[in-house]
Amino acid sequence: MLESIDLTILVNLLLSLTIVIVSIWGYIRIGKPTPLYFGIAYVLFALSHLAMLTGYAPVAGLPLILMRSGGYLLVAVGLFALIRVILERQRAEQALRESEERLCATFDQAAVGIVEFQPDERICRCNHRSAEILGCTEDKLLATPVWQVIPPDDSLWHLDAINRVLQGEYDEYCATIPLTRKDGTPIWCQAYLSSVRGADTKPKYFILVLEDITARKLAEDELASLNTGLEHRIQERTHELEWVNSALVTENRQRSTAEEQLRTSLHEKEVLLREIHHRVKNNLQIIVSLLYLQANKTDDPGFSEALMESQTRVRSMALIHEKLYQSDNLSSIDFGGYLKNLVANLMVSYGVDRSRVKVTIEVDSLPMTINTAIPLGLIMNELVSNTLKYAFPSGNHGEVSIRGSMEGDTIHISVRDNGRGIPESFDWKHADSLGLSLVQMLIRQLKGTIELSRNAGTEFTISVPTRGKGVAA
């Protein structure tokens, strides 16, 4: 019985030492302390077996129990660490499987065709889209040489670059290449070829990505055809426009010549019209001179005064023609400026002392044609002449105010003085005076109105409509 027990202890001792050696080897291989827990535990077991085998008394009893208990404790710790490592490994493997599943799903469901092939040019993996693009099944593509997907056509100008990628000289290459489906239908693909290298920098396998761009290529070709047609139409249109432009240049040149002739003719007519107004003014001035000479030849004061009044009337008409040929615009004159000259001439004609009679003229710019200016000028000549002759007798002092403005479509002109005024008993509308009769006749001709105010002197107010009366706007 003792020999049996000794043999068992010896065997346990050898097994313990074997486990210690294995644990040390495991630690060296994996670099983690988990195997050492078992190694230390079995060192304690080996020591206990050795003590029992030799019968060494000091380790009998309690020390032996402690060594064996410590060994079992380390075995438990080692088992716990081992289980934890196993669980971590299982979780890592599960995560790896999920990641591979996602990658596979992404690979299979990608919108572009993906083909993987080995350095021996055999396809080892492909997705569903690549089979659709090439018009076959995935099984037909597997183990098929890649040159059946990309035919080595001599006309394929980028074939050399693809070979360089396969030989490891290039890492990647991208090109638009024509391919043929299994049913013979030609297609265009955007191809992306890249190599995956190993630790030795040699290609392990290759990835070919195919994107079907046939519709885009056809659209580009159609667009190019349309552009060619459009360019042709543009060229035709350009030739037409050049012809039209040449015709327009010729027409513009002819029109410029005609306009220049028209300007020359217009200038000649303006010169002629100015000359006519100048001659009319000179003729009227001759009449004024004749009337002046005739007035000096008569001894009748009444006749002489009548001739003088005729002079002022003719001079008022001559002044209008003078203003016209001096104006930049032969179609109208500034009636405000005309009034200032008319009043100045009348004051000289009647010998009015400017220190005794103050005349104020406040008239806006009133452009009007000769058809309006002549009758209105004669009216103003009569009214101002009467004022200067009769308003301030016996050297009396006074003021004469002339105002004119445009309100809407009507010209308003007033002649006011603070002289002795017209008696209430005097019926000026039915007077035998040639001047007042002339005023009323001209007012009717202009289709205007005239009003008399006898308040603190005399004021005549004239209103003449401008619309349709030849008044320049």
Protein Blocks (a to p, Z undefined) as FASTA:
>chain_A
ZZmmmmmmmmmmmmmmmmmmmmmmmmmmnopaklmmmmmmmmmmmmmmmmmmnopaklgc
jlmmmmmmmmmmmmmmmmmmmmmmmmmmmmmmmmmmmmmmmmmmmmmmpcbdcddddfko
pafbdcfklmmmnopafklmgopafklmmccbfklmklmmmmmmmnomambdcddddddd
fkopacdddddddddddfkopafbdcdddddfklmmmmmmmmmmmmmmmmmmmmmmmmmm
mmmmmmmmmmmmmmmmmmmmmmmmmmmmmmmmmmmmmmmmmmmmmmmmmmmmmmmmpcbf
klmmmmmmmmmmmmmmmmmmmmmmmpmblkbccfklmmmmmmmmmmmmnopafklpccdd
ddddddddfklmmmmmmmmmmmmmmmmmmmmgghiacddddddddehjaccdddddfbeb
pafklcfklccbfklmmmmmmmmmnopacdddfehiaaddddddfehnlpaZZ
